[in-house]
Amino acid sequence: MAGSLVLALACGATLLTFLDTTVVNIAFPEIQKSLPSASFAHLTWIVTSYTTVFAALLTTAGRCSDALGHRKVFTVAVVVFTLASASCAVSANLTMLVISRVVQGVGAAALIPSALGLVLVNTPPERRTKAIGYWGAAGAVAAVVGPAVGGSVTNWVSWRMIFAINLPIGLVMIYGALRHLRWSAEPRTGRLPDLLGTALITVGIGSLVVGLSQAGDWGLASARVLALTLGGLLVTAAGVLRSRGHRAPAIDLGLFRIQTFAAANAAVALFSGAMYIILLVSPLYLTDLWHYSLFEAALSVTPGAFASLVVSLYLGKRATPRVQRVATMVGAACLLVTSVTMYGVLNDHRSFWVWLPFSVGGGVAAGLVLTALSAAVAVSVPPTKFAASIGLLTTSRQAGGSLGIAIMAAMLSGSRAGHPEQIRDVFLVCAVGALLALVPTPFLHRRVQAPVPAPDPAQSS
């Protein structure tokens, strides 16, 4: 089929998966009001269940796509994601909503690598850089339009509509995949990854997130919290260790022998832990303390998303190894300063002009760090490992974000309703995450590594 139609389908998949993160963050305060009997920690599972499953299954889904065929995996993933979105929209209670979000995460994890595979297979080599640039830009567009879309739809209709808007897009993509994608014309390589190792890593990360998020309700030293957190660490470690000797491991640990790759993954996990907290706590702060409507809150965070897009596009074409290291340090320092200033300056006095520099500062930090680290990974691995390396970097980003939100849930559970000003304390946690993200950055390209041909890193943020 025509490469342009494949690219359109791939861009639609990326838009869907990342839009469902940004719109839920904005709609979170309204979801909380509609489920008054649920604790704050339980409500955060609406976000973390999606990001955790997305993170844990992304690499495995990519290898399944290679083994089974990108077209088949893509088509099935779109169907799964669309059906799960419909289930989210009609969920009668929190349990059904969280389960539906888990299924959404499965579909999202399969959509991203299969969409990238379709683009690479169906695009001539001389046009791949531009095509992947468009594919990656769809994710940036989702970050920019997500807050406005989520705030508008939730404010004027219902939070359920943020999931229902996926249905027409999903149906169009299903039709396009069934009508135009030929399943038999694609070479299939590799073998299915280790399913047991994948299950161990997924269950382990999920248990760790649940344990941390419930610490505020159950008590940090409670038996259930200790069992979930320690058990989660042990099960995750078992899955990782199993990958060392397996012929088709769940995680390609060989990539972590590359110093730049390992440093980039550590930095992105720590930075994302702080960034995901800000993305979720900002609408809560604006609606609970400043009493903004959801639409006003959405407009207030949109400048940050736009700043992130502009910075990433500017930096992407200039990201030499030295620039990547400096940009990561500057971005993490920017988030550190922004978080500390937000804690010290923000109060009950509402003013968009006070909020604006914080929104832009967080967006600039995200654009610098995520683009620089994606570019660093792209030029530090062999071309045959590009897709796998970007997949693992995305996994680290989502896993770090899930753990950050779990820590936030533990801090705000129980006390949040009576003392809403404690939301400010969460900004100090963001500052700690940004500070820790600075630690591995000196190891980016510490040793001279010859650049290898790779798609334009401008799209990777």
RODO-2510 file (C-alpha; in nm, 4 decimals, decimal comma):
residues 461
     n   res          X          Y          Z
     1     m     0,0000     0,0000     0,0000
     2     a     0,1031     0,3598    -0,0318
     3     g     0,3577     0,4651     0,2282
     4     s     0,1595     0,7803     0,3058
     5     l    -0,1433     0,5805     0,4204
     6     v     0,0757     0,3589     0,6395
     7     l     0,2292     0,6715     0,7902
     8     a    -0,1172     0,8168     0,8571
     9     l    -0,2228     0,5008     1,0398
    10     a     0,0993     0,4971     1,2417
    11     c     0,0582     0,8643     1,3370
    12     g    -0,2999     0,7959     1,4434
    13     a    -0,1794     0,5144     1,6697
    14     t     0,0813     0,7359     1,8348
    15     l    -0,1715     1,0160     1,8805
    16     l    -0,4169     0,7782     2,0487
    17     t    -0,1714     0,6230     2,2927
    18     f    -0,0154     0,9462     2,4179
    19     l    -0,3378     1,1472     2,4098
    20     d    -0,4846     0,9039     2,6619
    21     t    -0,2178     1,0055     2,9128
    22     t    -0,2545     1,3820     2,8866
    23     v    -0,6351     1,3963     2,8782
    24     v    -0,6707     1,1757     3,1867
    25     n    -0,4348     1,3992     3,3860
    26     i    -0,6561     1,7002     3,3150
    27     a    -0,9814     1,5123     3,3798
    28     f    -0,8533     1,3570     3,7049
    29     p    -1,0179     1,6115     3,9421
    30     e    -1,3580     1,5551     3,7795
    31     i    -1,3184     1,1766     3,7889
    32     q    -1,2428     1,2092     4,1586
    33     k    -1,5662     1,4011     4,2184
    34     s    -1,7709     1,1370     4,0371
    35     l    -1,6218     0,8585     4,2534
    36     p    -1,6355     1,0146     4,6037
    37     s    -1,6103     0,6845     4,7889
    38     a    -1,2744     0,5955     4,6353
    39     s    -0,9531     0,6915     4,8128
    40     f    -0,7014     0,9161     4,6403
    41     a    -0,4490     0,6305     4,6218
    42     h    -0,7020     0,4058     4,4471
    43     l    -0,7898     0,6820     4,2034
    44     t    -0,4279     0,7183     4,0935
    45     w    -0,4501     0,3627     3,9628
    46     i    -0,6508     0,5100     3,6741
    47     v    -0,3235     0,6666     3,5603
    48     t    -0,0637     0,4184     3,6848
    49     s    -0,2421     0,1049     3,5622
    50     y    -0,2136     0,2366     3,2058
    51     t     0,1438     0,3636     3,2291
    52     t     0,2709     0,0574     3,4194
    53     v     0,1344    -0,1969     3,1731
    54     f     0,2451     0,0233     2,8832
    55     a     0,5981     0,0326     3,0258
    56     a     0,6240    -0,3349     3,1153
    57     l     0,4932    -0,4729     2,7859
    58     l     0,6391    -0,2273     2,5347
    59     t     0,9647    -0,4100     2,4645
    60     t     0,7987    -0,7506     2,4561
    61     a     0,5257    -0,6233     2,2248
    62     g     0,7923    -0,4946     1,9880
    63     r     0,9554    -0,8332     1,9635
    64     c     0,6177    -1,0010     1,9166
    65     s     0,5555    -0,7577     1,6338
    66     d     0,8810    -0,8647     1,4687
    67     a     0,7957    -1,2329     1,5114
    68     l     0,4264    -1,2304     1,4174
    69     g     0,4211    -0,9461     1,1662
    70     h     0,3699    -0,5740     1,2194
    71     r     0,0388    -0,5640     1,0311
    72     k    -0,1215    -0,8402     1,2347
    73     v    -0,0070    -0,6988     1,5698
    74     f    -0,1062    -0,3446     1,4692
    75     t    -0,4581    -0,4462     1,3636
    76     v    -0,5225    -0,6512     1,6772
    77     a    -0,3792    -0,3745     1,8966
    78     v    -0,6102    -0,1104     1,7463
    79     v    -0,9111    -0,3339     1,8093
    80     v    -0,8044    -0,3995     2,1696
    81     f    -0,7374    -0,0317     2,2378
    82     t    -1,0686     0,0799     2,0879
    83     l    -1,2748    -0,1773     2,2780
    84     a    -1,0949    -0,0893     2,6012
    85     s    -1,1689     0,2801     2,5408
    86     a    -1,5378     0,1998     2,5041
    87     s    -1,5245     0,0035     2,8285
    88     c    -1,3590     0,2990     3,0057
    89     a    -1,6335     0,5322     2,8825
    90     v    -1,9142     0,3168     3,0261
    91     s    -1,7389     0,2004     3,3436
    92     a    -1,9844     0,1757     3,6308
    93     n    -1,7217     0,1833     3,9069
    94     l    -1,3521     0,2298     3,9755
    95     t    -1,2691    -0,1391     3,9455
    96     m    -1,4110    -0,1639     3,5957
    97     l    -1,2353     0,1584     3,4954
    98     v    -0,8950     0,0405     3,6207
    99     i    -0,9300    -0,2991     3,4504
   100     s    -1,0265    -0,1249     3,1271
   101     r    -0,7224     0,0997     3,1582
   102     v    -0,5020    -0,2079     3,1994
   103     v    -0,6382    -0,3483     2,8743
   104     q    -0,5828    -0,0081     2,7135
   105     g    -0,2211    -0,0243     2,8253
   106     v    -0,1819    -0,3638     2,6579
   107     g    -0,3158    -0,2220     2,3323
   108     a    -0,0948     0,0874     2,3577
   109     a     0,2166    -0,1207     2,4215
   110     a     0,1498    -0,3193     2,1035
   111     l     0,0539    -0,0170     1,8934
   112     i     0,3747     0,1840     1,9285
   113     p     0,6346    -0,0714     1,8073
   114     s     0,4088    -0,2195     1,5397
   115     a     0,3332     0,1298     1,4046
   116     l     0,7048     0,2103     1,3928
   117     g     0,7711    -0,1211     1,2210
   118     l     0,5086    -0,0463     0,9563
   119     v     0,6671     0,2917     0,8869
   120     l     1,0165     0,1459     0,8511
   121     v     0,9083    -0,1433     0,6297
   122     n     0,6864     0,0605     0,3970
   123     t     0,9062     0,3686     0,3541
   124     p     1,2047     0,3877     0,1178
   125     p     1,5372     0,4356     0,3021
   126     e     1,5870     0,7872     0,1680
   127     r     1,2506     0,8979     0,3142
   128     r     1,2615     0,7197     0,6496
   129     t     1,4076     1,0091     0,8466
   130     k     1,1270     1,2407     0,7411
   131     a     0,8592     0,9725     0,7907
   132     i     0,9756     0,8896     1,1426
   133     g     0,9856     1,2611     1,2155
   134     y     0,6158     1,2847     1,1328
   135     w     0,5449     0,9708     1,3355
   136     g     0,7182     1,1096     1,6428
   137     a     0,5599     1,4517     1,5997
   138     a     0,2176     1,2931     1,6531
   139     g     0,3177     1,2235     2,0132
   140     a     0,4225     1,5853     2,0592
   141     v     0,0920     1,7026     1,9131
   142     a    -0,0902     1,4840     2,1664
   143     a     0,0978     1,6572     2,4476
   144     v     0,0011     2,0008     2,3154
   145     v    -0,3666     1,9419     2,2351
   146     g    -0,4332     1,6898     2,5131
   147     p    -0,4893     1,9384     2,7977
   148     a    -0,7227     2,1589     2,5930
   149     v    -0,9183     1,8620     2,4568
   150     g    -0,9425     1,6917     2,7949
   151     g    -1,0407     2,0101     2,9761
   152     s    -1,2998     2,1144     2,7174
   153     v    -1,4678     1,7763     2,6843
   154     t    -1,4747     1,7118     3,0594
   155     n    -1,5892     2,0620     3,1486
   156     w    -1,8714     2,0802     2,8948
   157     v    -1,9792     1,7167     2,8586
   158     s    -1,8349     1,4494     3,0893
   159     w    -1,5038     1,2881     3,1777
   160     r    -1,6342     0,9732     3,0068
   161     m    -1,6082     1,1514     2,6731
   162     i    -1,2273     1,1653     2,6969
   163     f    -1,2376     0,7911     2,6328
   164     a    -1,5300     0,8013     2,3920
   165     i    -1,3416     1,0325     2,1531
   166     n    -1,1068     0,7403     2,0878
   167     l    -1,3882     0,5408     1,9301
   168     p    -1,4304     0,7223     1,5947
   169     i    -1,0515     0,7460     1,5539
   170     g    -1,0122     0,3796     1,6398
   171     l    -1,2875     0,2689     1,4034
   172     v    -1,1306     0,4621     1,1158
   173     m    -0,7946     0,3017     1,1903
   174     i    -0,9488    -0,0465     1,2097
   175     y    -1,1126     0,0074     0,8714
   176     g    -0,7854     0,1334     0,7247
   177     a    -0,5892    -0,1599     0,8633
   178     l    -0,8370    -0,4243     0,7453
   179     r    -0,8964    -0,2613     0,4083
   180     h    -0,5463    -0,1609     0,3081
   181     l    -0,2881    -0,3587     0,5073
   182     r    -0,1805    -0,6871     0,3474
   183     w    -0,0898    -0,9361     0,6142
   184     s     0,1000    -1,1801     0,3935
   185     a     0,3399    -0,9373     0,2225
   186     e     0,5638    -0,8747     0,5218
   187     p     0,8774    -1,0671     0,6216
   188     r     0,8783    -1,1945     0,9781
   189     t     1,1946    -1,2292     1,1787
   190     g     1,2998    -1,3401     1,5227
   191     r     1,1184    -1,5502     1,7788
   192     l     0,8590    -1,4793     2,0444
   193     p     1,0106    -1,3272     2,3587
   194     d     1,0190    -1,4964     2,6967
   195     l     0,6606    -1,4750     2,8189
   196     l     0,7437    -1,5861     3,1748
   197     g     1,0118    -1,3195     3,2076
   198     t     0,7691    -1,0608     3,0738
   199     a     0,5032    -1,1683     3,3243
   200     l     0,7507    -1,1469     3,6132
   201     i     0,8590    -0,7942     3,5188
   202     t     0,4992    -0,6789     3,4673
   203     v     0,3740    -0,8217     3,7965
   204     g     0,6808    -0,6961     3,9802
   205     i     0,6517    -0,3359     3,8624
   206     g     0,2753    -0,3406     3,9208
   207     s     0,3167    -0,4688     4,2784
   208     l     0,5783    -0,2038     4,3532
   209     v     0,3538     0,0738     4,2237
   210     v     0,0512    -0,0498     4,4211
   211     g     0,2566    -0,0877     4,7393
   212     l     0,3993     0,2634     4,7191
   213     s     0,0668     0,4245     4,6283
   214     q    -0,1112     0,2583     4,9231
   215     a     0,1522     0,3530     5,1800
   216     g    -0,0473     0,6610     5,2804
   217     d    -0,3638     0,4612     5,3534
   218     w    -0,2161     0,1404     5,4933
   219     g     0,0928     0,2821     5,6634
   220     l     0,4482     0,2749     5,5323
   221     a     0,5480    -0,0044     5,7706
   222     s     0,2335    -0,2132     5,7269
   223     a     0,2709    -0,5770     5,6291
   224     r     0,0778    -0,5300     5,3051
   225     v     0,2904    -0,2375     5,1886
   226     l     0,6147    -0,4155     5,2747
   227     a     0,4989    -0,7348     5,1043
   228     l     0,3979    -0,5549     4,7858
   229     t     0,7045    -0,3315     4,7591
   230     l     0,9679    -0,5868     4,8582
   231     g     0,7893    -0,8625     4,6697
   232     g     0,7636    -0,6374     4,3655
   233     l     1,1363    -0,5666     4,3736
   234     l     1,2204    -0,9366     4,4064
   235     v     0,9842    -1,0463     4,1296
   236     t     1,1118    -0,7731     3,8965
   237     a     1,4703    -0,8744     3,9735
   238     a     1,3818    -1,2364     3,8959
   239     g     1,2430    -1,1331     3,5576
   240     v     1,5542    -0,9296     3,4794
   241     l     1,7874    -1,2105     3,5874
   242     r     1,5943    -1,4548     3,3718
   243     s     1,6668    -1,2276     3,0750
   244     r     2,0411    -1,2795     3,1198
   245     g     2,0430    -1,6389     3,0026
   246     h     1,7359    -1,6650     2,7827
   247     r     1,7686    -1,6992     2,4057
   248     a     1,4790    -1,4554     2,3523
   249     p     1,4854    -1,2410     2,6682
   250     a     1,2084    -1,0076     2,7750
   251     i     1,4699    -0,7281     2,8005
   252     d     1,7846    -0,6963     2,5916
   253     l     2,0291    -0,6452     2,8782
   254     g     2,3191    -0,6221     2,6359
   255     l     2,2152    -0,2661     2,5547
   256     f     2,2878    -0,1603     2,9118
   257     r     2,6568    -0,2394     2,8562
   258     i     2,6619     0,0765     2,6438
   259     q     2,7446     0,3507     2,8930
   260     t     2,5446     0,6251     2,7245
   261     f     2,2402     0,4018     2,6920
   262     a     2,2497     0,3025     3,0593
   263     a     2,2984     0,6623     3,1739
   264     a     2,0142     0,7860     2,9517
   265     n     1,7726     0,5275     3,0906
   266     a     1,8612     0,6123     3,4506
   267     a     1,8225     0,9837     3,3852
   268     v     1,4913     0,9519     3,2003
   269     a     1,3401     0,7314     3,4730
   270     l     1,4312     0,9783     3,7495
   271     f     1,3303     1,2837     3,5486
   272     s     0,9987     1,1267     3,4426
   273     g     0,9164     1,0415     3,8023
   274     a     0,9251     1,4140     3,8782
   275     m     0,7669     1,5255     3,5504
   276     y     0,4684     1,2899     3,5721
   277     i     0,3966     1,4168     3,9237
   278     i     0,3841     1,7754     3,7974
   279     l     0,1602     1,6779     3,5067
   280     l    -0,0937     1,5218     3,7449
   281     v    -0,0660     1,7529     4,0452
   282     s    -0,0913     2,0764     3,8438
   283     p    -0,4623     2,0321     3,7530
   284     l    -0,5317     1,9309     4,1146
   285     y    -0,3605     2,2433     4,2446
   286     l    -0,5390     2,4726     4,0020
   287     t    -0,8851     2,3259     4,0658
   288     d    -0,8570     2,2597     4,4416
   289     l    -0,6572     2,5591     4,5646
   290     w    -0,7261     2,8215     4,2993
   291     h    -1,0758     2,6926     4,2181
   292     y    -1,0195     2,7068     3,8439
   293     s    -1,2640     2,5288     3,6197
   294     l    -1,1212     2,2312     3,4347
   295     f    -1,1135     2,4316     3,1144
   296     e    -0,9218     2,7144     3,2843
   297     a    -0,6800     2,4611     3,4317
   298     a    -0,6301     2,3047     3,0892
   299     l    -0,5505     2,6411     2,9329
   300     s    -0,3072     2,7131     3,2158
   301     v    -0,0962     2,4016     3,1517
   302     t    -0,1105     2,4236     2,7706
   303     p     0,1745     2,6813     2,7424
   304     g     0,4081     2,4270     2,9018
   305     a     0,3149     2,1608     2,6475
   306     f     0,3647     2,4075     2,3624
   307     a     0,7024     2,5154     2,5034
   308     s     0,8083     2,1513     2,5201
   309     l     0,7192     2,1011     2,1531
   310     v     0,9065     2,4124     2,0380
   311     v     1,2193     2,3274     2,2370
   312     s     1,2233     1,9653     2,1210
   313     l     1,1907     2,0639     1,7547
   314     y     1,4670     2,3235     1,7877
   315     l     1,7024     2,0972     1,9810
   316     g     1,6458     1,7842     1,7750
   317     k     1,8401     1,9043     1,4723
   318     r     2,1256     2,0428     1,6812
   319     a     2,1726     1,7606     1,9309
   320     t     2,5404     1,6730     1,8973
   321     p     2,6795     1,4490     2,1750
   322     r     2,8071     1,7499     2,3692
   323     v     2,4784     1,9364     2,3252
   324     q     2,2856     1,6281     2,4433
   325     r     2,4791     1,6178     2,7695
   326     v     2,4521     1,9923     2,8310
   327     a     2,0810     2,0021     2,7386
   328     t     2,0037     1,7189     2,9818
   329     m     2,1863     1,8960     3,2641
   330     v     2,0198     2,2305     3,1883
   331     g     1,6759     2,0700     3,1578
   332     a     1,7041     1,8800     3,4864
   333     a     1,8343     2,1937     3,6594
   334     c     1,5438     2,3913     3,5116
   335     l     1,2922     2,1444     3,6563
   336     l     1,4745     2,1550     3,9911
   337     v     1,4534     2,5350     4,0084
   338     t     1,0928     2,5348     3,8853
   339     s     0,9836     2,2785     4,1466
   340     v     1,1536     2,4547     4,4375
   341     t     1,0139     2,7922     4,3284
   342     m     0,6623     2,6492     4,2927
   343     y     0,6838     2,5205     4,6491
   344     g     0,8050     2,8534     4,7825
   345     v     0,5969     3,0974     4,5788
   346     l     0,2571     2,9411     4,5068
   347     n    -0,0197     3,0205     4,7552
   348     d    -0,3950     3,0714     4,7639
   349     h    -0,3725     3,3866     4,5543
   350     r    -0,4759     3,2839     4,2042
   351     s    -0,3025     3,4454     3,9103
   352     f    -0,2414     3,3016     3,5664
   353     w     0,0633     3,5280     3,5247
   354     v     0,2184     3,3753     3,8357
   355     w     0,1493     3,0254     3,7054
   356     l     0,2680     3,0906     3,3486
   357     p     0,6460     3,0879     3,4112
   358     f     0,6142     2,7616     3,6058
   359     s     0,4195     2,5994     3,3238
   360     v     0,6701     2,7165     3,0634
   361     g     0,9653     2,6179     3,2841
   362     g     0,8391     2,2617     3,3186
   363     g     0,7727     2,2411     2,9452
   364     v     1,1194     2,3673     2,8551
   365     a     1,2737     2,1161     3,0961
   366     a     1,0782     1,8285     2,9417
   367     g     1,1645     1,9346     2,5871
   368     l     1,5357     1,9582     2,6658
   369     v     1,5743     1,6372     2,8647
   370     l     1,3491     1,3984     2,6715
   371     t     1,4754     1,5108     2,3306
   372     a     1,8404     1,5068     2,4342
   373     l     1,8188     1,1612     2,5914
   374     s     1,6317     1,0153     2,2944
   375     a     1,8972     1,1570     2,0634
   376     a     2,1749     1,0205     2,2855
   377     v     2,0270     0,6709     2,2695
   378     a     1,9733     0,6921     1,8934
   379     v     2,3401     0,7647     1,8193
   380     s     2,4902     0,5308     2,0781
   381     v     2,3475     0,1971     1,9570
   382     p     2,3897     0,0036     1,6309
   383     p     2,1241     0,0748     1,3669
   384     t     1,9772    -0,2744     1,4092
   385     k     1,9108    -0,1971     1,7771
   386     f     1,7470     0,1422     1,7249
   387     a     1,3854     0,0311     1,7686
   388     a     1,4703    -0,1868     2,0702
   389     s     1,6691     0,0925     2,2365
   390     i     1,3959     0,3542     2,1912
   391     g     1,1465     0,0984     2,3222
   392     l     1,3502     0,0445     2,6383
   393     l     1,3939     0,4186     2,6853
   394     t     1,0159     0,4621     2,6624
   395     t     0,9763     0,1768     2,9109
   396     s     1,2080     0,3517     3,1579
   397     r     1,0182     0,6757     3,1069
   398     q     0,6763     0,5185     3,1740
   399     a     0,7994     0,3089     3,4669
   400     g     0,9630     0,6103     3,6302
   401     g     0,6441     0,8101     3,5834
   402     s     0,4327     0,5350     3,7411
   403     l     0,6575     0,5177     4,0468
   404     g     0,6527     0,8968     4,0800
   405     i     0,2730     0,9063     4,0805
   406     a     0,2676     0,6216     4,3348
   407     i     0,4882     0,8264     4,5685
   408     m     0,2606     1,1280     4,5206
   409     a    -0,0425     0,9142     4,6064
   410     a     0,1229     0,7978     4,9267
   411     m     0,1908     1,1596     5,0268
   412     l    -0,1583     1,2918     4,9562
   413     s    -0,3719     1,0014     5,0740
   414     g    -0,5831     1,0667     5,3787
   415     s    -0,4725     1,4243     5,4501
   416     r    -0,5472     1,5822     5,1149
   417     a    -0,9171     1,6542     5,1707
   418     g    -0,8643     1,8348     5,5006
   419     h    -0,5439     2,0182     5,4086
   420     p    -0,5378     2,0866     5,0360
   421     e    -0,2323     2,3109     5,0754
   422     q    -0,0261     1,9948     5,1257
   423     i    -0,0374     1,9502     4,7516
   424     r     0,2478     2,2030     4,7497
   425     d     0,4705     1,9598     4,9386
   426     v     0,4687     1,7298     4,6380
   427     f     0,6740     1,9860     4,4455
   428     l     0,9649     1,9124     4,6800
   429     v     0,9547     1,5492     4,5684
   430     c     0,9745     1,6723     4,2101
   431     a     1,2803     1,8749     4,3044
   432     v     1,4476     1,5651     4,4491
   433     g     1,3733     1,3665     4,1327
   434     a     1,5168     1,6427     3,9136
   435     l     1,8273     1,6611     4,1326
   436     l     1,8836     1,2855     4,1112
   437     a     1,8379     1,2988     3,7323
   438     l     2,1502     1,5165     3,7180
   439     v     2,3667     1,2372     3,8618
   440     p     2,3942     1,0086     3,5544
   441     t     2,4134     1,2907     3,2976
   442     p     2,7960     1,3305     3,3097
   443     f     2,8200     0,9722     3,1797
   444     l     2,6398     1,0583     2,8546
   445     h     2,9039     1,0228     2,5807
   446     r     3,1763     1,0278     2,8425
   447     r     3,3822     0,8126     2,6102
   448     v     3,3934     0,9042     2,2455
   449     q     3,1477     0,6907     2,0508
   450     a     3,1282     0,7017     1,6736
   451     p     2,7813     0,8133     1,5657
   452     v     2,5825     0,5624     1,3662
   453     p     2,3115     0,6348     1,1087
   454     a     1,9777     0,6704     1,2849
   455     p     1,6447     0,8420     1,2280
   456     d     1,6244     1,2121     1,3088
   457     p     1,6260     1,2393     1,6898
   458     a     1,3997     1,5449     1,6753
   459     q     1,0960     1,3193     1,6759
   460     s     1,1910     1,1013     1,9696
   461     s     1,0530     1,3277     2,2431
***
